[in-house]
Each structure stands twice: as structure tokens, then as C-alpha cells.
Amino acid sequence: EVQLVQSGADVKKPGESLKISCQTSGFHFPIHWIGWVRQMPGRGLEWVGIIYPGDSDVRYNPSLQGRVTLSVDKSVSSAYLQLNVLEASDSGMFYCVRPMMVGAVVAGIDFWGQGTLVTVSS
Amino acid sequence: QSALTQPPSASGSPGQSVTISCTGTSSDVGGYSYVSWYQHHPGKAPKLLIYDVSKRPSGVPDRFSASRSGNTASLTVSGLQAEDEADYYCSSYVIGSNLGVFGGGTKLTVL
């Protein structure tokens, strides 16, 4: 059974950094892209980025590029999202996901983590 | 990229059918067969309902069906059940994007 288990909720102050983890199981981690999707309050879903554990190839949402870093630790089949210089508007739910890839195309998402609620407030 | 356009809400009575639309452009929904739909019960992980425009993963009831006409994709929920009350999101590949785009979501209420 594929599982994506994320770290717990977090509260940060503006300007701080955030790091969320995603422990995976049930599939061969090195050969599957892993991604992150966020949902800000009252808004829809938005891609943060995706990473290929095999070679750490990454793609970021241009709106976040420069503040976000995706990484993996193949030894523990885990992925990480780090978001720097947090703003109140970064508050929301962050989901770890396993995208379905057709070549280089993101064709959808077949598995989702349970979500990590992030609150950024002074 | 702009989000795909979904109606904010939809509703139906138990046993009825409801259709949710997802409108994009020829650069996304209308141009490629990588349209997917997700069901999200608040507090739970979203769930894949449909991929490649109209394919259902194993385990998804055939009450959920989807199609596309031009730049608009549609999700139909037939034989509505109370458990279908949830938020529904569409998603599509976008030419020139390395990630894709989501719709704004539709809250389905079972009356």
C-alpha cells in the first residue's frame, strides 16, 4: 500500500523558515517523482514543485522559486520541503503527493499525503 | 498560469446526477488528454477520481464519470450519495508549464 505520511502542523513567524517532511512507503522511492501542492485558505490548489529522487532533478512553481527548496533522502525514502522568508500569506495546507508522469509531463496525482497545516503569524 | 475555472458550488438530492465543469483553454484542457479530477473531504487526503480525461482508477465507483468537449472538461456524479458531499478539483497539463494547473474547486452539497 502506497503511503505518504507528513510531519505535523507548524506555527511560524514572518521571516522564518519552514521545513516539512514526507515519509513514503509502499513503492520504490528512487524512481518516482514526489511533489508538493499547497492550498491557501479559501483558495484552490497550487503546485509548489516536484523532485525526482533518482537524481534530485527539481521543478519549481515560478511564483515560489527563490524561496522554496525541495530535497530527498533516499536512505529513508523521504522528501522535504523548505520554504524561506515566510509571509502570512504562506499560511495553508501543504500536501506531499506522488505525481503520475508521462515522460516529462505531469499527468495527474495518484497519491496524496494527509497534509501539513502551516500557520504564519506574528 | 491562471487556474482552470470551476463553479464554486453545485448541489443535488440523493439519487440525482450532478455535473461539474472545468473550463480552460486550448493550451491546457482542450489541447491535451492529461485532465484529472480529485475528491477532497475536508480533513482527509484528496483522492484521485479520474485521470486522462475519463479513466477511473481501480476502486473508484462507476457513478463517477468524466468527459471533455472543446476546452471544457466535466465530471458527472450519478446516483448521488451523502458521502459524495465534498470538494472537487480538476487539473490539467498546460503547454509550456513544467507542473500543470488546478481548478479553483467546486463544493458539492448533497441536499
Interface residues (C-beta under 8 A of the other chain):
Chain A: L4 G35 V37 R43 G44 L45 E46 W47 G49 I50 R59 N61 Y95 M100 V102 A104 V105 V106 A107 G108 I109 D110 F111 W112 G113 Q114 G115
Chain B: A3 Y32 Y34 S36 Y38 K44 A45 P46 K47 L48 Y51 D52 P57 Y89 S91 Y93 N98 L99 G100 V101 F102 G103 G104 G105
